[in-house]
Amino acid sequence: MNSKDAMVVFQGKNIRRTWHEEQWFFSVVDIVDILVSGDRPRKYWNDLKKKLIAEGYDEVSENIGQLKLLAPDGKQRMTDCANTETMFRIIQSIPSKRAEPFKRWLAQIGYERIQEIENPELAMERMKETYRAKGYSDSWIEKRSRGIAVRNELTDEWGERGVEQKLEFSILTAEISKAAFGLTPSEYKQFKGLERENLRDHMNDLELIFTMLGEAATTEITRKHDAQGFEENKAAAREGGAVAGSARTDLERKIGDRVVSSENFQNVPEGTKRIGKKKGHLIE
């Protein structure tokens, strides 16, 4: 999990959630959908909310907030969300055979976040379990995990050297990617046929390795040159990316094939869990 915003899964169903006011807030309609088994969950929730308010449970309405979550159309939209305590009250109002197992699952999810704050290693382990559940191989997961650590080290370095987050981080990342692969992240996603998906979750082993090399080299060059401010760090990013770019092109000459692949994890046949070959490219 790379941020405090996340998607969790209960019995094969996706539930959107976001970290807000130091606790998890869950999409109410997603949870209602699970409990009512697809019986027009949005209308069901609207009717239930009116019923609860009419019965005097005003605190339920007061404790529900409109927060932005990723909608099916790929856009961030305001959505009814509730914390764990309020969700328990809503669940109790829905007759469903899934209510009890879902309440136990919901309580565990909230507890896990507290544990992760106290021990960040647990968050990493749960991230690995999530990737395994999606079908990624252990060797790929280890590279992905190491890549996250390398990335975090670089962004920490940028933060200490006067680089402002978000926009400038994105620009510097694009400089590394362009020098390493000849593509910016947005161009890379387009090449792989991705939209809002995380690009690195759709990279093969070699793509992850050269991404790590570019970012690790940038970190070392930044420190060696004591780069300060955006422009100096931009120059360091280009140099670091170029290190990975040179290594990539050297490998491509030796193997007679491109490292950059158009394949993505979405294209892997159902049940595929090991890294294999497809059209001359390594895929997850």
Backbone bond lengths (Angstrom), bond angles and torsions (degrees), N, CA, C in turn:
res aa  C-N    CA-C-N  psi(-1)  N-CA   C-N-CA  omega(-1)  CA-C   N-CA-C  phi
1 M - - - 1.460 - - 1.528 108.42 -
2 N 1.321 117.91 118.06 1.456 121.71 -173.90 1.514 113.74 -91.18
3 S 1.312 117.67 -12.85 1.455 121.23 -178.35 1.499 109.10 -147.45
4 K 1.337 114.92 178.68 1.453 119.01 179.64 1.524 112.06 -80.30
5 D 1.319 117.36 -11.27 1.459 120.28 174.49 1.515 108.00 -89.92
6 A 1.355 116.97 139.55 1.454 118.11 -174.36 1.516 111.14 -158.76
7 M 1.326 113.57 165.43 1.451 121.95 171.74 1.520 107.12 -115.30
8 V 1.330 117.26 132.81 1.452 120.68 175.93 1.527 107.83 -118.11
9 V 1.322 115.18 162.67 1.461 120.27 -174.92 1.515 110.27 -126.28
10 F 1.335 116.47 131.73 1.462 122.44 174.50 1.517 107.61 -123.93
11 Q 1.357 115.28 115.34 1.460 121.82 178.71 1.540 111.83 49.35
12 G 1.321 115.47 45.63 1.453 120.93 175.95 1.511 116.16 83.20
13 K 1.329 117.80 -0.52 1.462 122.27 -178.98 1.527 109.95 -106.13
14 N 1.338 116.25 133.97 1.459 120.99 178.99 1.522 111.17 -79.46
15 I 1.332 115.35 138.25 1.461 121.53 175.76 1.523 107.48 -128.33
16 R 1.314 116.16 121.69 1.462 120.51 178.18 1.527 109.73 -80.73
17 R 1.311 115.44 142.86 1.456 119.56 177.40 1.521 109.02 -149.64
18 T 1.330 117.08 161.16 1.460 121.35 177.48 1.518 109.08 -145.75
19 W 1.314 116.08 146.74 1.463 121.99 179.80 1.523 107.80 -84.99
20 H 1.320 117.02 116.06 1.464 122.66 -172.79 1.516 108.79 -142.86
21 E 1.327 116.03 129.96 1.462 121.50 179.42 1.528 111.55 53.96
22 E 1.334 114.90 43.02 1.463 123.35 175.63 1.520 113.74 62.82
23 Q 1.325 117.24 31.62 1.458 121.41 174.75 1.525 109.21 -159.66
24 W 1.338 115.30 162.95 1.449 120.01 178.09 1.512 110.99 -77.77
25 F 1.334 115.88 136.26 1.457 122.91 169.57 1.530 106.89 -117.94
26 F 1.325 116.20 129.27 1.453 122.72 -175.41 1.524 111.31 -106.70
27 S 1.312 116.30 149.82 1.459 121.35 174.18 1.524 108.81 -67.66
28 V 1.329 116.51 117.89 1.460 120.31 -177.27 1.520 110.68 -64.48
29 V 1.315 117.52 -44.23 1.466 119.86 -176.00 1.524 111.63 -65.89
30 D 1.349 118.09 -30.83 1.461 120.47 177.15 1.526 110.87 -65.10
31 I 1.337 115.30 -41.30 1.459 120.03 -179.82 1.522 110.73 -71.47
32 V 1.319 116.99 -40.45 1.461 120.47 176.88 1.520 110.00 -60.38
33 D 1.329 117.04 -39.69 1.455 121.74 179.38 1.527 111.03 -57.76
34 I 1.330 116.69 -40.61 1.465 121.10 179.03 1.529 111.12 -66.40
35 L 1.310 116.41 -41.88 1.462 120.47 -174.12 1.521 113.44 -77.30
36 V 1.333 117.24 -30.30 1.473 119.11 -177.75 1.530 111.92 -101.71
37 S 1.331 116.72 5.60 1.468 122.21 173.97 1.527 113.54 55.85
38 G 1.329 116.56 48.86 1.456 120.98 172.75 1.512 115.77 77.92
39 D 1.341 118.13 13.98 1.458 121.43 -179.47 1.527 110.30 -84.24
40 R 1.347 115.77 70.80 1.472 123.04 179.75 1.533 110.54 47.35
41 P 1.325 117.58 66.78 1.467 121.42 -172.93 1.527 114.62 -58.44
42 R 1.330 117.46 -37.23 1.463 118.81 -178.10 1.527 111.35 -66.28
43 K 1.342 116.78 -43.23 1.459 120.32 177.43 1.523 110.28 -67.86
44 Y 1.346 115.36 -39.42 1.467 119.90 178.73 1.529 110.14 -58.45
45 W 1.324 115.64 -44.39 1.456 119.77 -178.71 1.526 111.29 -67.03
46 N 1.314 117.97 -42.24 1.469 120.16 178.59 1.526 111.22 -60.62
47 D 1.330 116.39 -43.27 1.470 119.89 178.72 1.524 110.92 -66.79
48 L 1.342 117.08 -40.32 1.464 120.44 -179.27 1.523 110.90 -66.00
49 K 1.318 117.22 -39.81 1.469 120.66 179.75 1.526 110.34 -61.47
50 K 1.322 116.68 -43.66 1.473 120.19 177.67 1.522 110.53 -62.76
51 K 1.339 116.79 -39.79 1.464 121.56 -179.44 1.526 111.05 -64.57
52 L 1.318 116.87 -44.08 1.465 120.95 -179.54 1.522 111.18 -63.38
53 I 1.334 116.22 -41.95 1.464 120.13 179.08 1.521 110.29 -65.65
54 A 1.352 116.56 -41.12 1.474 120.91 179.65 1.522 111.25 -64.14
55 E 1.333 116.64 -30.09 1.465 120.92 -179.88 1.522 112.52 -85.34
56 G 1.312 116.71 2.70 1.456 120.39 175.26 1.508 115.69 95.89
57 Y 1.342 117.38 8.24 1.458 119.89 179.98 1.529 109.61 -91.43
58 D 1.315 115.41 61.10 1.471 120.24 -177.84 1.520 112.19 -63.39
59 E 1.352 116.74 -27.60 1.460 119.35 -177.65 1.518 111.54 -64.12
60 V 1.350 116.70 -26.95 1.460 119.30 177.74 1.527 109.79 -63.67
61 S 1.329 115.45 -47.91 1.460 120.10 178.98 1.523 111.08 -64.64
62 E 1.320 116.56 -39.88 1.464 120.65 -178.17 1.523 112.17 -66.56
63 N 1.338 116.17 -29.17 1.462 120.35 -176.28 1.522 113.26 -94.21
64 I 1.317 116.45 5.51 1.464 120.61 176.28 1.523 108.47 -98.64
65 G 1.314 116.05 128.62 1.453 120.01 -178.70 1.518 111.69 -116.64
66 Q 1.309 115.53 151.82 1.456 121.38 174.11 1.529 107.96 -91.13
67 L 1.325 116.41 110.87 1.461 121.93 -179.33 1.526 109.01 -123.67
68 K 1.319 115.98 153.72 1.461 120.02 -179.17 1.528 110.49 -80.09
69 L 1.338 114.52 125.96 1.458 121.84 175.22 1.523 108.45 -131.68
70 L 1.315 115.89 158.09 1.459 120.74 -179.95 1.524 109.85 -71.86
71 A 1.330 116.90 120.28 1.462 122.56 -179.37 1.531 110.40 -87.87
72 P 1.332 117.86 165.17 1.473 120.84 179.84 1.525 113.73 -57.24
73 D 1.348 117.28 -25.25 1.465 119.47 179.44 1.525 112.87 -82.89
74 G 1.347 116.09 4.80 1.461 120.30 176.80 1.507 114.96 87.09
75 K 1.342 117.53 2.40 1.458 121.12 179.84 1.526 110.97 -105.33
76 Q 1.336 115.55 154.37 1.457 121.08 176.25 1.525 108.26 -80.56
77 R 1.334 116.46 121.20 1.463 119.90 -178.05 1.528 110.50 -130.47
78 M 1.329 115.05 148.17 1.457 120.65 177.94 1.528 109.41 -65.68
79 T 1.320 115.53 130.14 1.459 121.80 -173.67 1.527 109.79 -137.68
80 D 1.333 117.01 141.75 1.460 120.60 174.86 1.517 109.38 -62.06
81 C 1.336 116.53 123.44 1.458 121.78 179.90 1.526 109.51 -131.21
82 A 1.308 116.19 151.62 1.464 121.03 179.27 1.519 109.60 -142.94
83 N 1.326 115.43 150.70 1.454 119.34 177.21 1.531 110.07 -77.64
84 T 1.319 116.47 178.52 1.465 120.69 -174.61 1.520 111.91 -60.31
85 E 1.323 117.51 -45.02 1.461 120.67 -177.79 1.522 111.70 -60.76
86 T 1.323 117.31 -46.13 1.467 121.02 179.98 1.521 111.04 -67.51
87 M 1.338 116.77 -35.73 1.457 119.28 178.31 1.523 111.07 -63.38
88 F 1.329 117.34 -36.31 1.462 119.84 177.11 1.529 110.39 -59.66
89 R 1.325 116.68 -41.76 1.472 119.98 -179.34 1.533 110.48 -66.28
90 I 1.320 116.80 -39.11 1.462 120.37 178.53 1.521 110.52 -66.37
91 I 1.326 116.64 -44.04 1.466 121.18 -179.11 1.524 111.40 -60.32
92 Q 1.321 116.19 -39.30 1.457 120.51 -179.96 1.528 112.19 -62.08
93 S 1.321 116.39 -21.85 1.462 121.04 -178.24 1.524 112.77 -89.91
94 I 1.335 116.74 -1.75 1.463 120.82 -177.33 1.526 109.75 -112.49
95 P 1.325 118.20 113.54 1.464 119.58 176.95 1.524 110.34 -69.85
96 S 1.313 116.33 113.58 1.459 120.56 -177.60 1.516 109.79 -158.44
97 K 1.320 115.78 138.99 1.466 119.88 177.73 1.525 111.30 -69.62
98 R 1.327 116.72 -14.78 1.462 120.31 179.34 1.525 112.09 -89.02
99 A 1.309 118.02 -4.61 1.469 120.82 -172.51 1.523 112.62 -59.91
100 E 1.328 117.93 -49.72 1.467 120.45 -175.66 1.521 112.90 -65.93
101 P 1.350 118.81 -50.33 1.479 117.02 177.27 1.521 112.66 -61.94
102 F 1.332 116.31 -31.87 1.456 118.78 179.47 1.523 110.75 -69.84
103 K 1.316 118.04 -39.14 1.473 120.66 178.72 1.525 110.65 -62.96
104 R 1.326 116.38 -40.31 1.469 118.90 178.29 1.529 110.56 -64.72
105 W 1.336 115.90 -41.50 1.467 120.53 178.28 1.522 110.88 -63.77
106 L 1.318 117.19 -42.85 1.460 121.98 -178.14 1.523 110.92 -63.81
107 A 1.330 116.51 -41.01 1.469 120.54 178.33 1.523 110.47 -63.56
108 Q 1.338 116.50 -38.98 1.461 120.57 179.85 1.517 111.64 -66.52
109 I 1.335 116.60 -40.70 1.460 121.27 179.59 1.527 110.51 -59.88
110 G 1.327 117.29 -45.39 1.459 120.71 179.43 1.511 112.10 -63.44
111 Y 1.335 115.81 -39.76 1.458 120.59 -179.73 1.526 111.31 -67.58
112 E 1.331 116.08 -37.05 1.462 119.67 -179.46 1.517 111.72 -61.99
113 R 1.334 117.59 -36.84 1.464 119.65 -179.72 1.523 110.73 -64.85
114 I 1.324 116.98 -39.28 1.471 120.58 177.46 1.520 109.31 -62.24
115 Q 1.332 116.52 -42.82 1.460 120.58 178.70 1.529 111.31 -61.47
116 E 1.342 116.47 -40.61 1.454 120.53 -177.61 1.522 112.00 -66.35
117 I 1.327 116.95 -34.52 1.459 120.53 177.21 1.523 109.89 -64.72
118 E 1.335 115.70 -40.43 1.463 120.55 -179.19 1.520 112.15 -75.93
119 N 1.336 117.04 -30.89 1.461 121.74 -178.28 1.526 109.30 -139.65
120 P 1.346 118.66 91.21 1.470 122.36 -176.29 1.524 114.37 -57.09
121 E 1.357 117.80 -23.24 1.454 119.13 179.91 1.528 111.54 -62.88
122 L 1.336 116.23 -29.42 1.456 119.86 178.32 1.520 111.08 -64.40
123 A 1.327 116.36 -36.96 1.465 120.23 178.46 1.528 110.27 -62.36
124 M 1.331 116.66 -39.82 1.456 120.95 178.82 1.526 110.87 -65.38
125 E 1.331 116.89 -41.59 1.461 120.41 179.49 1.522 111.22 -64.88
126 R 1.319 116.42 -40.01 1.466 119.25 179.20 1.523 111.14 -69.55
127 M 1.334 115.69 -33.09 1.462 119.19 175.46 1.521 109.70 -61.83
128 K 1.332 116.85 -43.00 1.468 120.64 179.37 1.516 110.88 -62.31
129 E 1.333 117.15 -40.60 1.459 120.40 178.42 1.523 111.13 -63.56
130 T 1.323 116.47 -36.86 1.469 120.25 178.64 1.525 110.42 -64.35
131 Y 1.335 116.96 -43.28 1.461 120.25 178.39 1.532 111.20 -65.09
132 R 1.325 116.71 -39.46 1.473 119.71 178.08 1.522 110.42 -61.50
133 A 1.340 115.72 -41.86 1.466 119.99 -179.76 1.526 111.53 -63.43
134 K 1.341 116.60 -26.20 1.466 120.83 179.04 1.524 112.08 -84.99
135 G 1.345 116.37 -6.43 1.454 119.40 176.70 1.503 116.77 102.99
136 Y 1.332 118.17 5.09 1.461 120.65 178.46 1.528 109.97 -73.96
137 S 1.331 116.45 146.90 1.465 121.12 178.45 1.521 110.31 -76.78
138 D 1.326 116.13 157.80 1.470 120.68 179.68 1.524 111.69 -62.49
139 S 1.330 116.94 -37.24 1.472 118.91 -179.36 1.527 110.66 -65.86
140 W 1.345 117.29 -39.17 1.460 120.49 176.65 1.520 110.15 -65.24
141 I 1.320 116.85 -43.00 1.468 121.50 -178.01 1.524 110.88 -60.96
142 E 1.329 116.88 -39.89 1.458 119.94 179.31 1.524 110.69 -63.73
143 K 1.315 117.08 -40.66 1.477 119.93 177.80 1.523 110.37 -66.39
144 R 1.329 115.93 -41.55 1.473 119.55 179.50 1.519 110.41 -63.04
145 S 1.321 117.14 -41.66 1.463 121.20 179.32 1.520 111.17 -64.52
146 R 1.323 116.08 -43.46 1.466 120.01 178.59 1.518 109.99 -64.19
147 G 1.338 116.42 -37.53 1.458 120.12 178.38 1.513 112.46 -62.50
148 I 1.330 116.51 -37.07 1.465 120.33 177.41 1.524 110.59 -63.87
149 A 1.342 116.74 -41.73 1.463 120.75 178.80 1.526 111.32 -64.10
150 V 1.336 116.54 -41.99 1.476 121.22 178.46 1.521 110.27 -63.79
151 R 1.319 116.30 -43.03 1.468 121.32 178.89 1.524 111.09 -62.57
152 N 1.320 116.99 -44.87 1.466 120.48 -179.51 1.529 111.76 -62.78
153 E 1.336 115.99 -37.79 1.467 119.68 177.93 1.524 110.86 -63.10
154 L 1.329 115.92 -40.71 1.464 120.49 179.59 1.529 111.10 -66.78
155 T 1.334 117.72 -47.61 1.468 119.82 -178.00 1.523 111.41 -66.11
156 D 1.337 117.17 -32.45 1.470 119.55 174.27 1.526 110.13 -62.87
157 E 1.324 115.93 -40.85 1.457 121.04 179.62 1.531 110.03 -64.08
158 W 1.328 116.25 -44.56 1.465 119.93 177.75 1.525 111.29 -59.71
159 G 1.323 116.44 -43.79 1.456 120.28 -178.75 1.515 113.14 -61.07
160 E 1.319 116.08 -31.81 1.467 120.84 -179.40 1.533 112.14 -82.84
161 R 1.327 117.25 -8.17 1.464 121.03 -174.88 1.522 113.16 -115.31
162 G 1.320 115.03 23.95 1.459 119.74 172.30 1.509 115.50 83.20
163 V 1.331 117.13 13.34 1.467 120.06 176.59 1.524 108.32 -88.48
164 E 1.317 115.92 127.11 1.450 119.65 179.80 1.523 110.03 -80.67
165 Q 1.332 115.20 143.97 1.450 119.91 -175.61 1.520 112.51 -69.24
166 K 1.333 113.87 177.12 1.460 124.92 178.45 1.532 112.10 63.80
167 L 1.328 119.32 -96.39 1.456 120.75 -171.74 1.523 112.02 -60.94
168 E 1.344 117.83 -49.95 1.463 119.75 -177.73 1.521 111.25 -67.98
169 F 1.335 117.88 -36.59 1.460 120.40 175.14 1.524 109.75 -59.41
170 S 1.329 116.87 -42.19 1.463 121.23 -179.04 1.523 111.20 -64.90
171 I 1.324 116.14 -40.20 1.465 120.19 179.89 1.527 110.66 -64.95
172 L 1.337 116.65 -45.17 1.464 120.28 179.57 1.527 111.21 -64.47
173 T 1.328 116.58 -39.71 1.469 120.83 177.44 1.526 110.54 -61.82
174 A 1.333 115.98 -39.71 1.465 120.43 178.49 1.526 111.08 -64.90
175 E 1.340 116.92 -36.58 1.466 120.35 178.37 1.525 110.66 -63.69
176 I 1.328 116.72 -42.39 1.472 120.37 179.10 1.524 109.93 -64.04
177 S 1.322 116.44 -47.10 1.463 121.40 -177.50 1.533 111.54 -63.39
178 K 1.316 116.10 -42.11 1.462 120.25 -179.50 1.525 110.81 -62.62
179 A 1.322 116.11 -41.96 1.462 119.95 -179.67 1.529 111.68 -72.94
180 A 1.329 116.62 -32.61 1.468 120.38 -176.77 1.523 112.43 -81.11
181 F 1.338 116.87 -40.76 1.461 120.71 -172.94 1.527 115.15 -120.59
182 G 1.338 116.56 -8.38 1.455 119.30 -175.46 1.515 113.01 79.72
183 L 1.324 116.66 10.23 1.459 122.75 -178.56 1.521 109.92 -138.66
184 T 1.325 117.05 139.28 1.456 119.86 169.44 1.530 107.48 -76.02
185 P 1.335 118.90 163.53 1.469 119.74 178.47 1.522 113.53 -55.05
186 S 1.325 118.01 -40.60 1.468 119.74 179.95 1.532 110.90 -66.31
187 E 1.337 117.21 -39.38 1.464 120.83 176.87 1.528 110.58 -67.34
188 Y 1.329 115.37 -37.87 1.467 121.47 179.50 1.537 109.92 -62.89
189 K 1.331 116.84 -43.87 1.465 121.23 179.59 1.529 110.49 -63.74
190 Q 1.311 115.75 -41.26 1.466 119.68 178.48 1.527 110.50 -63.32
191 F 1.326 116.72 -40.49 1.457 121.96 178.83 1.525 111.53 -61.69
192 K 1.334 116.08 -36.22 1.465 121.24 179.72 1.529 112.97 -86.92
193 G 1.316 117.00 -2.90 1.453 119.61 179.83 1.509 113.76 75.92
194 L 1.335 116.25 29.72 1.465 121.63 -179.20 1.518 110.05 -101.38
195 E 1.328 115.63 158.19 1.459 120.89 176.56 1.528 109.26 -118.55
196 R 1.328 116.96 -86.99 1.464 119.80 -178.14 1.526 112.76 -98.70
197 E 1.330 116.54 0.81 1.459 120.12 -178.87 1.534 111.29 -67.21
198 N 1.316 115.48 156.86 1.457 121.19 176.59 1.527 108.88 -73.36
199 L 1.330 116.93 119.46 1.460 121.77 -176.38 1.518 112.02 -55.59
200 R 1.326 117.49 -44.33 1.462 120.27 -174.14 1.524 112.17 -68.34
201 D 1.316 116.88 -23.69 1.466 119.71 175.65 1.517 111.84 -71.48
202 H 1.327 116.74 -8.63 1.467 121.24 -179.42 1.518 111.77 -119.53
203 M 1.329 116.43 18.16 1.458 120.98 175.49 1.523 109.83 -93.12
204 N 1.331 116.54 148.06 1.453 119.73 173.77 1.529 109.24 -85.08
205 D 1.331 116.25 -178.63 1.466 120.96 -175.62 1.527 112.91 -54.73
206 L 1.340 116.28 -50.22 1.457 119.57 -176.44 1.530 111.74 -65.99
207 E 1.305 117.27 -38.64 1.463 120.20 178.10 1.529 110.40 -62.14
208 L 1.328 116.63 -42.21 1.465 120.01 177.46 1.529 111.25 -64.00
209 I 1.317 116.24 -42.20 1.468 120.41 -178.01 1.524 111.13 -63.37
210 F 1.326 117.51 -44.84 1.468 119.46 -179.76 1.530 111.37 -72.05
211 T 1.319 117.55 -28.73 1.466 120.42 173.09 1.527 110.07 -63.67
212 M 1.334 115.68 -45.37 1.467 120.31 177.66 1.516 111.28 -61.96
213 L 1.336 116.12 -42.85 1.466 119.78 -179.20 1.523 110.27 -61.12
214 G 1.317 117.67 -45.15 1.460 120.45 179.83 1.512 112.58 -61.17
215 E 1.324 116.89 -41.31 1.463 119.95 -177.92 1.528 111.90 -77.07
216 A 1.339 117.07 -37.41 1.467 119.57 176.55 1.526 110.51 -66.00
217 A 1.336 117.06 -41.02 1.470 120.52 177.98 1.526 110.75 -64.16
218 T 1.319 116.75 -38.89 1.465 120.59 178.26 1.522 111.05 -62.66
219 T 1.333 116.19 -41.29 1.470 120.05 178.40 1.519 110.90 -60.17
220 E 1.330 116.78 -46.14 1.461 120.31 -178.07 1.524 111.84 -67.72
221 I 1.329 117.07 -41.49 1.473 120.74 178.74 1.526 110.24 -65.27
222 T 1.308 116.34 -40.48 1.465 120.91 177.97 1.524 111.23 -58.33
223 R 1.320 115.09 -44.90 1.466 119.59 179.32 1.523 111.41 -68.54
224 K 1.334 116.49 -43.51 1.464 120.54 -177.13 1.523 111.16 -62.34
225 H 1.337 116.88 -39.91 1.463 121.64 -179.33 1.519 112.86 -89.39
226 D 1.330 115.39 -4.11 1.468 121.06 -176.72 1.531 110.76 50.23
227 A 1.329 114.41 49.01 1.470 120.60 -177.61 1.523 110.99 -61.48
228 Q 1.326 116.00 133.93 1.461 121.98 179.05 1.526 109.21 -127.80
229 G 1.311 115.90 137.86 1.454 119.74 177.62 1.519 113.06 78.53
230 F 1.303 115.35 172.70 1.455 121.18 -173.01 1.527 113.46 -65.86
231 E 1.320 118.18 -48.65 1.458 120.83 -174.17 1.526 112.28 -63.83
232 E 1.337 117.56 -43.23 1.462 119.58 179.55 1.521 111.26 -66.86
233 N 1.322 116.84 -37.54 1.461 120.05 178.18 1.531 111.37 -71.58
234 K 1.312 116.28 -28.38 1.464 120.35 175.70 1.529 110.09 -65.45
235 A 1.320 116.33 -41.83 1.460 120.38 177.35 1.525 111.13 -63.75
236 A 1.337 116.06 -41.60 1.466 120.81 178.44 1.530 110.71 -64.18
237 A 1.342 116.82 -37.70 1.464 120.97 179.01 1.519 111.02 -63.22
238 R 1.321 116.48 -40.62 1.467 120.09 178.56 1.527 110.67 -64.24
239 E 1.340 115.74 -42.30 1.467 119.71 -179.84 1.522 110.86 -65.94
240 G 1.320 116.44 -43.35 1.460 120.09 179.77 1.518 111.49 -64.05
241 G 1.321 116.60 -43.12 1.454 119.86 177.31 1.515 112.04 -63.55
242 A 1.330 115.93 -35.55 1.469 120.18 -179.44 1.531 111.46 -65.76
243 V 1.331 117.00 -32.28 1.465 120.11 175.94 1.527 109.64 -59.26
244 A 1.350 115.89 -47.95 1.458 120.18 178.48 1.524 111.09 -67.10
245 G 1.333 117.07 -36.63 1.453 120.71 179.51 1.521 112.40 -62.85
246 S 1.321 115.98 -42.01 1.472 119.90 178.71 1.527 110.98 -65.06
247 A 1.325 116.14 -42.61 1.470 120.21 178.82 1.530 110.79 -64.43
248 R 1.321 115.88 -38.77 1.469 120.00 -179.82 1.525 111.20 -64.57
249 T 1.342 116.59 -49.60 1.462 119.25 -178.16 1.533 111.58 -65.14
250 D 1.326 116.78 -32.18 1.464 120.11 176.95 1.530 110.19 -65.20
251 L 1.325 116.40 -43.79 1.464 120.30 177.69 1.523 111.05 -64.20
252 E 1.313 116.64 -41.24 1.467 120.13 -179.20 1.518 111.28 -62.15
253 R 1.310 117.65 -37.23 1.476 120.63 177.26 1.522 110.76 -64.03
254 K 1.321 115.34 -37.37 1.466 119.60 -177.02 1.525 112.77 -76.13
255 I 1.326 117.80 -34.67 1.472 120.23 -177.07 1.529 112.41 -97.02
256 G 1.342 116.35 -12.11 1.453 119.73 179.58 1.514 113.78 67.70
257 D 1.302 116.94 31.72 1.467 120.58 -179.57 1.521 108.49 -153.26
258 R 1.323 115.89 160.46 1.464 121.16 -179.69 1.519 110.71 -83.83
259 V 1.313 115.51 144.43 1.466 121.24 173.73 1.529 109.55 -77.98
260 V 1.318 115.86 -43.23 1.466 120.31 -179.43 1.525 109.02 -66.96
261 S 1.326 115.85 122.89 1.455 121.05 -176.08 1.525 111.22 -118.02
262 S 1.320 115.81 143.38 1.463 120.63 176.33 1.517 111.87 -80.59
263 E 1.343 116.49 -10.01 1.458 120.00 -179.65 1.525 111.18 -68.36
264 N 1.323 115.12 148.64 1.462 120.10 173.78 1.509 109.26 -138.06
265 F 1.304 116.24 167.59 1.461 120.90 -173.97 1.522 111.73 -63.87
266 Q 1.324 117.13 -25.38 1.459 120.48 179.56 1.523 111.22 -65.84
267 N 1.335 116.93 -24.26 1.457 120.98 -177.53 1.521 113.46 -84.94
268 V 1.333 116.93 -9.71 1.457 119.88 -177.47 1.524 109.48 -72.41
269 P 1.323 119.30 131.16 1.461 121.64 -178.77 1.524 112.01 -56.95
270 E 1.327 116.78 148.48 1.456 122.54 179.95 1.519 109.87 -55.08
271 G 1.332 116.34 132.39 1.454 121.55 177.96 1.515 114.10 92.03
272 T 1.336 118.14 -9.72 1.459 120.51 178.03 1.513 109.73 -71.72
273 K 1.329 117.11 124.20 1.444 120.12 -176.27 1.531 112.56 -124.73
274 R 1.313 116.68 -6.04 1.447 119.00 -177.63 1.525 109.86 -115.60
275 I 1.314 115.26 155.18 1.459 119.62 176.89 1.516 108.84 -73.23
276 G 1.327 116.00 132.08 1.458 119.21 -178.23 1.507 111.44 -140.40
277 K 1.293 116.74 -169.47 1.460 122.62 -178.66 1.524 109.65 -105.15
278 K 1.312 115.87 142.51 1.456 120.99 173.66 1.508 108.66 -153.87
279 K 1.304 117.00 121.43 1.452 122.21 178.60 1.532 111.79 52.81
280 G 1.335 115.86 37.55 1.448 119.36 176.44 1.511 114.87 80.02
281 H 1.342 117.46 4.76 1.452 119.88 -178.95 1.521 109.52 -120.11
282 L 1.312 114.90 148.37 1.460 119.11 171.03 1.522 108.31 -75.64
283 I 1.314 116.98 136.21 1.456 120.83 176.82 1.513 109.36 -131.61
284 E 1.375 115.07 161.60 1.447 118.81 177.26 1.523 109.24 -69.64
